[in-house]
């Protein structure tokens, strides 16, 4: 959770590194991302830092730029902190780039199976929805490793066990999943339920990291619920649903 929040950096081998202090302004308040302890940070900034779960917030951004500079920190735009400015939409252009990688950087069929055969599943998009399935055909693939990790791969249409492939990062695999599902309405539905001044968003599956981080700035996860449920205010509904629909191809439906 701290790594997803941006308070620490997780490197291979489970090694954690400290991160610089960054403040992300959200309207009149600011989210805090820093390895500094809350008490020390509040003292250095000269203002209260409220804590809710793993997230930390400062109520006012007045004079915050000067205050955060005292701890060698910076103010960062929301899009830059989330990574939206460095990640493409999940669309046909993104899939074309995966095909280019496959043409230029392909690994040999079966080269991930040195420790034994893997049970590959393909992301199958059908009129009624999309899910991982055992199959002999597909382009986006996922398999659990012998030691509990995961492999993700992109091919021209057959399993990485029998076809050249490129490995994908978790974020690229998530983005490819949404790109493949974009033109099938039932495969990527964002359900919206309104009640008074609050709105609940229900997502069909895990979001790519940049969109997840951006959403976390504007919404609160609903604990104890099944699946991906977030709560937002009605005044932010259009902004949030519009951005996620444009980038990930969601069809918005009212519950």
C-alpha positions, 0 to 999 in steps of 0.5 A: 500500500505504501508503495502504491501511495508513493511514500516508498519505492519498491525495488527488485528483491523487496528493497525499499527506498525513501522518496522525495516529498511531493505535494499534489494540489486537489482543489483547495487541499493537497495530498502528501507523498513522502517518506518523512514521518507525519509528526516530523513533516507537520513540524517542518511544514508548520501545519497540520497533516491529517491521516486517513489509512495510508493517505495524508492530506493538508487542508490548505495549499496557501503558502504550501509551495514555500513550506514544502521547499524547506524539506526539499520537496516540490508541488507536483500536478495531479496528472504528473504524479499519477503518471497520466502524462507518461502513459498512453490511452488503452486503444488501438494505437497502444496495441499497434505499439505492442505489435511493433515490439513483437516484431523487433524484440520477440523472445523465443517460444517456450523460453519462459518454461525452463522450470516447467510448463506454464498454464497460460490463459488468454484474455478473451473478449466476447459479446457478453464480457471478457475474462481470462480463459484457458485457450489456444488462441489469443494475444494477451496472456497470463500465467502463474510461475512455479514460485508464485509470481506471474508472467504476462506476454503479448503474441501474434495469436498463439500461446507463448509456449508455442509462439514468439512473444514479448513480456509485458509489465503489469501496467502494460498488461492491464492497459492491453486488457482494456484496449482489447475490451474497448469496442465491446460494451459489456467488457468494460462497464463503469457502473454509477450509483447516485445517492444524495451528494455522493456517487459510488463507482463500480469498476469491473476490474483492476485499473492500470497504475496511472489511472488508479493513482489519479482516481485515488486523488479524487475518490475514496475506496469503499472498504469491505465491498466486493470488487472495485468500489469508490466513492466520489462527490457529485461535483467530481462525477463528470470529470472522473467518468469522462477521463476514465472513459476516454483513456480506458474505453469504459461504458458508463451505466447508471445502477 
